[in-house]
């Protein structure tokens, strides 16, 4: 733990690990534990100075098992950040609350947490379904290789899911960020069925519209992909590779209408 301007601050690494001899660096979050809410302007100012993929602000609610949380990157507020939630959940469980289960109150929803029999921490989202659609005409302009399937998720600022064949190396995908920003408000989740032993699917995540050309590791994207791959692979537990330059490993389970997401979380000294 650090102390910055009198505040408790935790630097956390999420979704990292060594899997089959390959190092996945994951991503980072800064978690500020507050006594009460800061203004949006104060939170954005701190996030800009920290220059980390997610700066998270946590403060208690009237219910001792529930905590408010907000997320920012250096450019803007993030409505829902999976790796930020997992980082904050680890901090609250280890350093602040010490009880289980806790729940987070975000801008748009309540997010559950649980600790399984192996003492592994998970965050739980309501299932969100995708709708198959025709591949948009702009896909060929934005992607160097055209996808074979497309789906959309949520409202106009939700997500696109583009799928490529199983034998396509997703690291070879190139995205024109300017054209994607112009074409759609939706972030783009690129995915394939994985060819790697021990993994069910691969993904990359692009959101230039929201200040992130390519994300290192994206927990919330796997909330979206859970039901997508559940119907295709007829299973409810997955291990996913995020094939960003840094790489990440995300674990996913579908259970009774909830998508549980986990991965290695390290609170750095």
C-alpha positions as CSV (number, residue, x, y, z in Angstrom):
1,X,0.0,0.0,0.0
2,X,1.1,3.5,-0.8
3,X,-0.2,6.8,0.7
4,X,-0.8,9.6,-1.8
5,X,-2.1,13.0,-0.6
6,X,-3.3,11.2,2.6
7,X,-5.2,8.5,0.6
8,X,-4.8,4.7,0.7
9,X,-3.6,3.6,-2.7
10,X,-3.0,0.1,-4.0
11,X,-1.2,-0.9,-7.2
12,X,-2.7,-4.2,-8.5
13,X,-1.8,-6.5,-11.4
14,X,-4.7,-8.5,-12.9
15,X,-5.0,-11.5,-15.3
16,X,-1.3,-12.2,-15.4
17,X,0.4,-15.7,-15.2
18,X,2.7,-18.2,-16.7
19,X,0.7,-20.7,-18.7
20,X,2.4,-23.6,-20.6
21,X,5.7,-21.7,-20.4
22,X,4.3,-18.4,-21.9
23,X,4.3,-15.3,-19.7
24,X,1.0,-13.3,-19.7
25,X,1.7,-9.9,-18.2
26,X,-2.0,-9.0,-17.8
27,X,-2.9,-5.4,-16.9
28,X,-2.8,-2.9,-14.1
29,X,-5.2,-1.0,-11.9
30,X,-4.7,1.6,-9.2
31,X,-7.3,1.3,-6.3
32,X,-8.0,4.3,-4.1
33,X,-9.8,3.6,-0.9
34,X,-11.8,6.6,0.1
35,X,-13.9,7.5,3.2
36,X,-16.4,9.2,0.9
37,X,-17.0,10.0,-2.8
38,X,-14.7,12.5,-4.6
39,X,-16.1,14.7,-7.3
40,X,-15.9,13.4,-10.9
41,X,-13.4,16.2,-11.7
42,X,-11.1,15.1,-8.8
43,X,-11.3,11.4,-9.9
44,X,-10.5,12.2,-13.5
45,X,-7.7,14.5,-12.5
46,X,-6.1,11.7,-10.4
47,X,-6.5,9.2,-13.2
48,X,-4.9,11.5,-15.7
49,X,-1.8,11.8,-13.5
50,X,-1.5,8.1,-12.8
51,X,-1.7,7.1,-16.5
52,X,-2.8,3.5,-15.7
53,X,-5.4,1.5,-17.7
54,X,-7.9,1.8,-14.8
55,X,-7.9,4.0,-11.8
56,X,-10.6,2.8,-9.4
57,X,-12.2,4.7,-6.5
58,X,-13.9,2.8,-3.7
59,X,-15.9,4.1,-0.8
60,X,-18.3,2.5,1.7
61,X,-22.1,2.6,1.4
62,X,-24.6,2.5,4.3
63,X,-24.5,-1.3,4.0
64,X,-21.2,-2.7,5.4
65,X,-21.1,-5.4,2.7
66,X,-21.5,-3.0,-0.2
67,X,-19.1,-0.5,-1.7
68,X,-19.4,2.2,-4.3
69,X,-16.9,2.1,-7.1
70,X,-16.0,4.3,-10.1
71,X,-13.4,3.7,-12.8
72,X,-11.4,6.1,-15.0
73,X,-8.7,5.9,-17.6
74,X,-6.5,8.9,-18.3
75,X,-9.1,10.2,-20.9
76,X,-12.5,9.5,-19.5
77,X,-14.7,7.6,-17.1
78,X,-15.2,3.9,-17.8
79,X,-18.8,2.7,-17.2
80,X,-17.9,-0.9,-16.3
81,X,-14.3,-2.2,-15.9
82,X,-13.9,-6.0,-15.2
83,X,-10.2,-5.9,-14.2
84,X,-10.8,-2.8,-12.1
85,X,-13.6,-4.6,-10.2
86,X,-11.4,-7.7,-9.7
87,X,-8.5,-5.5,-8.4
88,X,-10.8,-3.6,-6.1
89,X,-12.5,-6.8,-4.8
90,X,-9.1,-8.2,-3.9
91,X,-8.1,-5.0,-2.1
92,X,-11.4,-4.7,-0.2
93,X,-11.3,-8.4,0.9
94,X,-7.6,-8.4,1.9
95,X,-7.1,-4.9,3.3
96,X,-10.4,-3.3,4.2
97,X,-13.4,-5.4,4.9
98,X,-12.2,-9.0,5.5
99,X,-15.7,-10.4,5.1
100,X,-17.4,-12.2,2.3
101,X,-19.2,-11.8,0.1
102,X,-19.1,-8.1,-0.8
103,X,-20.9,-6.3,-3.6
104,X,-20.0,-3.3,-5.6
105,X,-22.4,-0.5,-6.7
106,X,-21.3,0.8,-10.1
107,X,-22.8,3.6,-12.1
108,X,-25.2,1.2,-13.8
109,X,-25.5,-2.0,-11.8
110,X,-24.6,-4.0,-8.7
111,X,-21.7,-6.5,-9.1
112,X,-21.4,-9.6,-6.9
113,X,-18.2,-11.2,-5.7
114,X,-17.5,-14.7,-4.3
115,X,-14.6,-16.7,-3.0
116,X,-14.6,-20.3,-4.1
117,X,-13.4,-23.4,-2.2
118,X,-9.9,-22.9,-3.6
119,X,-9.9,-19.3,-2.1
120,X,-10.0,-17.8,-5.6
121,X,-11.9,-14.5,-6.0
122,X,-14.6,-14.1,-8.7
123,X,-16.7,-11.2,-9.8
124,X,-20.2,-11.8,-11.1
125,X,-22.2,-10.1,-13.8
126,X,-25.7,-10.6,-15.1
127,X,-25.6,-12.5,-18.4
128,X,-25.8,-10.4,-21.5
129,X,-26.7,-11.9,-24.8
130,X,-25.5,-11.1,-28.3
131,X,-27.6,-10.8,-31.5
132,X,-26.2,-12.3,-34.7
133,X,-26.3,-9.7,-37.5
134,X,-24.9,-9.3,-41.0
135,X,-21.2,-8.3,-41.1
136,X,-21.3,-4.5,-41.5
137,X,-20.1,-3.0,-44.7
138,X,-17.4,-1.1,-43.0
139,X,-15.7,-4.2,-41.5
140,X,-13.4,-4.6,-44.6
141,X,-12.2,-1.1,-44.2
142,X,-11.5,-1.3,-40.5
143,X,-10.0,-4.9,-40.5
144,X,-7.1,-6.1,-42.6
145,X,-8.9,-9.6,-42.7
146,X,-12.7,-9.7,-42.9
147,X,-14.5,-11.6,-40.1
148,X,-16.7,-14.6,-40.9
149,X,-19.5,-13.7,-38.4
150,X,-20.7,-10.6,-36.6
151,X,-23.0,-10.0,-33.6
152,X,-23.9,-6.9,-31.6
153,X,-24.5,-6.5,-27.9
154,X,-26.4,-3.9,-26.0
155,X,-27.2,-0.3,-27.0
156,X,-25.6,1.8,-29.6
157,X,-22.5,2.3,-27.4
158,X,-22.3,-1.4,-26.5
159,X,-20.1,-4.0,-28.4
160,X,-19.5,-5.6,-31.7
161,X,-18.4,-9.2,-31.7
162,X,-16.4,-10.2,-34.8
163,X,-15.4,-13.9,-35.1
164,X,-12.6,-15.3,-37.3
165,X,-12.1,-18.9,-38.2
166,X,-10.3,-21.2,-35.7
167,X,-7.2,-21.4,-37.8
168,X,-6.8,-17.7,-38.0
169,X,-4.0,-16.3,-35.8
170,X,-5.7,-13.4,-34.1
171,X,-2.3,-11.7,-33.5
172,X,-2.2,-11.0,-37.2
173,X,-5.4,-8.9,-37.1
174,X,-4.8,-5.2,-37.7
175,X,-7.4,-2.5,-37.0
176,X,-7.7,1.0,-38.5
177,X,-8.6,2.8,-35.3
178,X,-9.6,6.1,-37.0
179,X,-12.0,4.2,-39.3
180,X,-13.5,2.2,-36.5
181,X,-14.1,5.3,-34.4
182,X,-15.9,6.9,-37.4
183,X,-17.9,3.8,-38.2
184,X,-19.4,2.9,-34.8
185,X,-19.8,3.9,-31.2
186,X,-19.5,0.3,-30.2
187,X,-16.2,-1.2,-28.9
188,X,-15.0,-4.2,-31.0
189,X,-14.4,-7.6,-29.5
190,X,-12.4,-9.8,-31.9
191,X,-12.5,-13.5,-31.1
192,X,-11.7,-17.0,-32.4
193,X,-12.0,-20.5,-31.0
194,X,-8.6,-21.1,-29.5
195,X,-6.1,-23.6,-30.9
196,X,-4.0,-23.5,-27.8
197,X,-4.1,-26.4,-25.3
198,X,-6.1,-25.5,-22.2
199,X,-7.9,-22.5,-23.7
200,X,-11.4,-22.4,-25.3
201,X,-11.3,-19.1,-27.0
202,X,-9.0,-16.2,-27.8
203,X,-9.9,-12.5,-28.0
204,X,-8.6,-9.0,-28.5
205,X,-10.5,-5.8,-27.6
206,X,-10.5,-2.4,-29.4
207,X,-12.2,0.7,-28.1
208,X,-10.7,3.8,-29.7
209,X,-14.1,5.6,-29.3
210,X,-13.5,5.4,-25.5
211,X,-9.8,6.3,-25.4
212,X,-8.4,2.8,-25.7
213,X,-7.1,1.7,-29.1
214,X,-6.4,-1.8,-27.8
215,X,-6.9,-3.0,-24.2
216,X,-4.3,-5.2,-22.5
217,X,-6.8,-7.3,-20.6
218,X,-10.6,-6.9,-20.5
219,X,-12.8,-8.6,-18.0
220,X,-16.0,-7.1,-19.2
221,X,-15.5,-8.4,-22.7
222,X,-15.6,-11.9,-21.4
223,X,-18.9,-11.2,-19.8
224,X,-20.1,-10.6,-23.4
225,X,-18.2,-13.6,-24.8
226,X,-19.4,-16.1,-22.1
227,X,-22.9,-16.6,-23.6
228,X,-21.6,-16.3,-27.1
229,X,-19.2,-19.2,-26.7
230,X,-21.4,-21.1,-24.4
231,X,-24.0,-21.7,-27.2
232,X,-21.2,-22.5,-29.7
233,X,-19.2,-24.9,-27.6
234,X,-22.0,-26.2,-25.4
235,X,-20.0,-25.7,-22.2
236,X,-20.2,-23.3,-19.3
237,X,-16.6,-23.0,-18.1
238,X,-13.8,-21.4,-20.1
239,X,-10.2,-20.2,-20.0
240,X,-9.6,-17.4,-22.5
241,X,-6.4,-15.9,-23.9
242,X,-6.4,-12.2,-24.6
243,X,-3.8,-11.8,-27.3
244,X,-2.8,-8.2,-26.8
245,X,1.0,-7.5,-26.8
246,X,1.1,-8.0,-23.1
247,X,-1.3,-11.0,-23.0
248,X,-3.8,-12.0,-20.4
249,X,-5.5,-15.2,-19.0
250,X,-9.1,-14.9,-17.9
251,X,-11.3,-17.6,-16.4
252,X,-15.0,-17.6,-17.0
253,X,-17.9,-19.6,-15.6
254,X,-21.6,-19.3,-16.5
255,X,-24.0,-20.2,-13.6
256,X,-27.7,-19.6,-13.1
257,X,-27.8,-16.4,-15.2
258,X,-24.5,-15.0,-13.8
259,X,-21.2,-14.8,-15.6
260,X,-18.3,-15.2,-13.1
261,X,-14.9,-13.9,-14.1
262,X,-11.6,-14.5,-12.4
263,X,-7.8,-14.5,-12.9
264,X,-4.6,-14.1,-11.1
265,X,-4.6,-10.9,-8.9
266,X,-1.5,-9.5,-7.2
267,X,-1.5,-6.6,-4.9
268,X,2.0,-5.1,-5.4
269,X,4.1,-3.9,-2.5
